[in-house]
Amino acid sequence: MTKKLNIGMLGCGFMGRAHSNAWLQVNHFFSREYQPVLKTCYGRLEDKPKLEEFAKRWGYESIETDWKKVIERDDIDLIDVCVPNIMHRDAVLAAAKAGKMIVCEKPLAMNAREAEEMAEAVEKAGVKNMVSFNYRRVPAITLFKQLVDEGRVGRPFHYRATYNQDYTIGADVPQGGMALWRLDSKVAGSGVTGDLLAHSIDTAEWINGPIQKVTAHAETFIKERKHADTGKVEKVDIDDACMFLAVFANGSLGTFESTRYARGRKNYSSMEMNGENGALFFDLENAHQLKIYRYADPGTGKKIEDHLTGWQEILVTNFEHPYMKNYWVPGCTTGYEHTFINSFADFLASLEGGPAFQPDVRQAVRTQKVCEAVLQSAKSGQWVTIP
Ligand SMILES: NC(=O)c1ccc[n+]([C@@H]2O[C@H](COP(=O)([O-])OP(=O)(O)OC[C@H]3O[C@@H](n4cnc5c(N)ncnc54)[C@H](O)[C@@H]3O)[C@@H](O)[C@H]2O)c1
């Protein structure tokens, strides 16, 4: 039996496209009872031509330039929040009050206080919800987690994550406005910490368990930029780069690095874990490969023969690998967009009696708290314990 799931999309930019595509594609690859319907989408009045083109391209039935109207509509079941961070709180609170299901992009909020308020509202309303930390559903990263859970790494000693880009190096890049709102702290909340490290932190805690404490250093390389909306040169308040050390509750030590000034890097997200039995390495520029170093068999504890040890590469395209049986034949790859399709497939499954979706808003509060601790430590120069 097919049940309609009417989507009200907030945002017609990068994530608006990624989510619209995923809602349209999910039933092509996964068998789910719910059939998403792209009902209406919101974009700012100043972005109206873009909004109209977007609605036509993806097949939305109508458009709105007032986001509140999308939430007020009786024919909308789910609000998909793909607008800048400054709008997340109000949109989620209003959607929860209206009893709508919620998908919210990351970072959940501008700060931990807002995030907590959102989690309380969503829990009070009892609405189904998910936060779009989509990298958990890159098949090779899901496999990374599976192998850790199988004991292939064993007792963990180290975890290191990087998330590097280079698109803000130029001093003439403005702040504010469409796409560049990320450089404006009033709209983004923070720089690379909320934008990029939030992903690394979500994945790290999913794989390792909680981070107990952090010490960080952040830098703003270009101190003033012209604002795209006002034309005025204004102070830049966001962190262009941030690095931090972390201690996990499992005793492992973590290093995290993120910058938008890594010349040559476009969306380089990597993670490596080293433990007693072995090690794992992944980077998003080679998204179908997972590297594994096997030192000892987790079942028997027996050491792998010396002449067989060394980094080995798993091409994550087999039917047995996470999500891959839903796509093509072994050897054929999927792409960035499939991380959103996989997320929605799991979310729809959770509505149909499957496992509860993670990360939900409550779990994303945790990531927000770690981000806040990182920013606090970067300011104070002190270690900060995460409550
Ligand atoms: N999961 C991921 O990997 C991922 C990737 C990119 C962005 N995001 C998140 O998705 C959300 C949206 O990001 P995006 O890249 O789609 O943004 P975008 O700039 O491409 O689109 C923003 C949309 O919001 C509307 N808008 C409302 N107020 C605005 C304002 N003050 N400034 C600019 N646009 C405004 C615009 O009309 C537009 O439709 C953000 O929270 C971002 O952090 C997540």
Ligand as a Chemical Component Dictionary entry (heavy atoms), coordinates in Angstrom:
data_LIG
# 
_chem_comp.id                   LIG 
_chem_comp.type                 NON-POLYMER 
_chem_comp.pdbx_formal_charge   0 
_chem_comp.three_letter_code    LIG 
# 
loop_
_chem_comp_atom.comp_id 
_chem_comp_atom.atom_id 
_chem_comp_atom.alt_atom_id 
_chem_comp_atom.type_symbol 
_chem_comp_atom.charge 
_chem_comp_atom.model_Cartn_x 
_chem_comp_atom.model_Cartn_y 
_chem_comp_atom.model_Cartn_z 
_chem_comp_atom.pdbx_ordinal 
LIG N1  N1  N 0  24.537 17.909 4.770  1  
LIG C1  C1  C 0  25.437 18.577 4.079  2  
LIG O1  O1  O 0  26.454 18.041 3.689  3  
LIG C2  C2  C 0  25.218 20.037 3.771  4  
LIG C3  C3  C 0  25.829 20.619 2.651  5  
LIG C4  C4  C 0  25.557 21.963 2.373  6  
LIG C5  C5  C 0  24.732 22.703 3.211  7  
LIG N2  N2  N 1  24.179 22.116 4.308  8  
LIG C6  C6  C 0  23.281 22.886 5.198  9  
LIG O2  O2  O 0  22.056 23.114 4.497  10 
LIG C7  C7  C 0  21.525 24.389 4.842  11 
LIG C8  C8  C 0  21.318 25.194 3.552  12 
LIG O3  O3  O 0  22.567 25.342 2.891  13 
LIG P1  P1  P 0  22.649 25.495 1.290  14 
LIG O4  O4  O 0  24.066 25.216 0.923  15 
LIG O5  O5  O -1 21.588 24.730 0.643  16 
LIG O6  O6  O 0  22.370 27.061 1.143  17 
LIG P2  P2  P 0  22.085 27.881 -0.196 18 
LIG O7  O7  O 0  22.700 29.214 -0.004 19 
LIG O8  O8  O 0  22.475 27.093 -1.402 20 
LIG O9  O9  O 0  20.480 28.051 -0.189 21 
LIG C9  C9  C 0  19.858 28.810 0.818  22 
LIG C10 C10 C 0  18.358 28.879 0.627  23 
LIG O10 O10 O 0  17.799 29.565 1.751  24 
LIG C11 C11 C 0  17.099 30.766 1.358  25 
LIG N3  N3  N 0  17.489 31.818 2.333  26 
LIG C12 C12 C 0  16.717 32.269 3.322  27 
LIG N4  N4  N 0  17.364 33.189 4.054  28 
LIG C13 C13 C 0  18.561 33.344 3.502  29 
LIG C14 C14 C 0  19.691 34.160 3.830  30 
LIG N5  N5  N 0  19.668 35.023 4.865  31 
LIG N6  N6  N 0  20.784 34.053 3.061  32 
LIG C15 C15 C 0  20.810 33.194 2.030  33 
LIG N7  N7  N 0  19.780 32.383 1.684  34 
LIG C16 C16 C 0  18.659 32.459 2.409  35 
LIG C17 C17 C 0  17.530 31.037 -0.079 36 
LIG O11 O11 O 0  16.444 31.596 -0.793 37 
LIG C18 C18 C 0  17.899 29.637 -0.590 38 
LIG O12 O12 O 0  16.745 29.019 -1.065 39 
LIG C19 C19 C 0  22.501 25.000 5.820  40 
LIG O13 O13 O 0  22.079 24.790 7.139  41 
LIG C20 C20 C 0  23.804 24.245 5.562  42 
LIG O14 O14 O 0  24.666 24.193 6.690  43 
LIG C21 C21 C 0  24.405 20.807 4.590  44 
# 
loop_
_chem_comp_bond.comp_id 
_chem_comp_bond.atom_id_1 
_chem_comp_bond.atom_id_2 
_chem_comp_bond.value_order 
_chem_comp_bond.pdbx_ordinal 
LIG N1  C1  SING 1  
LIG C1  O1  DOUB 2  
LIG C1  C2  SING 3  
LIG C2  C3  SING 4  
LIG C2  C21 DOUB 5  
LIG C3  C4  DOUB 6  
LIG C4  C5  SING 7  
LIG C5  N2  DOUB 8  
LIG N2  C6  SING 9  
LIG N2  C21 SING 10 
LIG C6  O2  SING 11 
LIG C6  C20 SING 12 
LIG O2  C7  SING 13 
LIG C7  C8  SING 14 
LIG C7  C19 SING 15 
LIG C8  O3  SING 16 
LIG O3  P1  SING 17 
LIG P1  O4  DOUB 18 
LIG P1  O5  SING 19 
LIG P1  O6  SING 20 
LIG O6  P2  SING 21 
LIG P2  O7  DOUB 22 
LIG P2  O8  SING 23 
LIG P2  O9  SING 24 
LIG O9  C9  SING 25 
LIG C9  C10 SING 26 
LIG C10 O10 SING 27 
LIG C10 C18 SING 28 
LIG O10 C11 SING 29 
LIG C11 N3  SING 30 
LIG C11 C17 SING 31 
LIG N3  C12 SING 32 
LIG N3  C16 SING 33 
LIG C12 N4  DOUB 34 
LIG N4  C13 SING 35 
LIG C13 C14 SING 36 
LIG C13 C16 DOUB 37 
LIG C14 N5  SING 38 
LIG C14 N6  DOUB 39 
LIG N6  C15 SING 40 
LIG C15 N7  DOUB 41 
LIG N7  C16 SING 42 
LIG C17 O11 SING 43 
LIG C17 C18 SING 44 
LIG C18 O12 SING 45 
LIG C19 O13 SING 46 
LIG C19 C20 SING 47 
LIG C20 O14 SING 48 
# 
